[in-house]
Amino acid sequence: MKISLQDGIMETVQNYPATVEVFRAFGMGCLGCAAAHFETIEQGAKAHGMDLDRLIRALNAAVE
């Protein structure tokens, strides 16, 4: 896996633009909010009640 739950949200989006659609599909449309600049994927996903395993698999599938 290229992307892990410990990666920053904005870092991930900047390095892998294809992940934007995955985040949006999972209901994390707050990529422009301040928290996205310092939260990890895990922190953001937990705040939104997301399935962490499903999200990380989808993010990695988007960049393969």
C-alpha positions as CSV (number, residue, x, y, z in Angstrom):
1,M,0.0,0.0,0.0
2,K,1.2,3.5,-0.9
3,I,-1.2,5.3,1.4
4,S,-1.6,4.6,5.1
5,L,-3.9,5.8,7.8
6,Q,-1.1,7.8,9.3
7,D,-0.6,9.9,6.2
8,G,-1.9,13.5,6.3
9,I,-5.1,14.2,4.4
10,M,-3.8,17.2,2.4
11,E,-0.4,15.5,1.8
12,T,-2.3,12.5,0.3
13,V,-4.4,14.8,-1.9
14,Q,-1.4,16.7,-3.1
15,N,0.6,13.6,-3.9
16,Y,-2.3,11.6,-5.3
17,P,-5.0,13.9,-6.8
18,A,-7.1,10.9,-7.7
19,T,-7.9,10.4,-4.0
20,V,-10.1,13.6,-3.9
21,E,-13.0,11.7,-5.5
22,V,-12.6,8.8,-3.0
23,F,-12.7,11.2,0.0
24,R,-15.8,12.8,-1.4
25,A,-17.5,9.5,-2.2
26,F,-16.9,8.5,1.5
27,G,-18.5,11.7,2.7
28,M,-15.3,13.6,3.5
29,G,-16.0,16.7,1.5
30,C,-14.2,18.9,3.9
31,L,-10.9,18.8,2.1
32,G,-10.8,22.6,2.1
33,C,-11.4,22.9,5.9
34,A,-8.6,23.8,8.2
35,A,-8.5,20.4,9.9
36,A,-7.6,18.7,6.7
37,H,-4.3,20.5,6.8
38,F,-3.1,18.8,10.0
39,E,-5.3,15.7,10.5
40,T,-4.2,12.2,9.4
41,I,-6.5,10.1,7.3
42,E,-7.3,8.1,10.3
43,Q,-8.3,11.1,12.4
44,G,-10.5,12.5,9.7
45,A,-12.1,9.2,9.0
46,K,-12.9,8.6,12.6
47,A,-14.4,12.1,13.0
48,H,-16.7,11.3,10.1
49,G,-17.5,7.7,11.3
50,M,-16.0,6.0,8.3
51,D,-14.9,2.4,7.9
52,L,-11.1,2.8,8.0
53,D,-10.3,-0.4,6.2
54,R,-12.7,0.2,3.4
55,L,-11.4,3.8,3.0
56,I,-7.7,2.9,2.9
57,R,-8.4,0.2,0.4
58,A,-10.3,2.6,-1.9
59,L,-7.7,5.2,-1.6
60,N,-4.9,2.8,-2.6
61,A,-7.0,1.4,-5.4
62,A,-7.5,4.9,-6.8
63,V,-3.7,5.4,-7.1
64,E,-2.8,2.0,-8.5
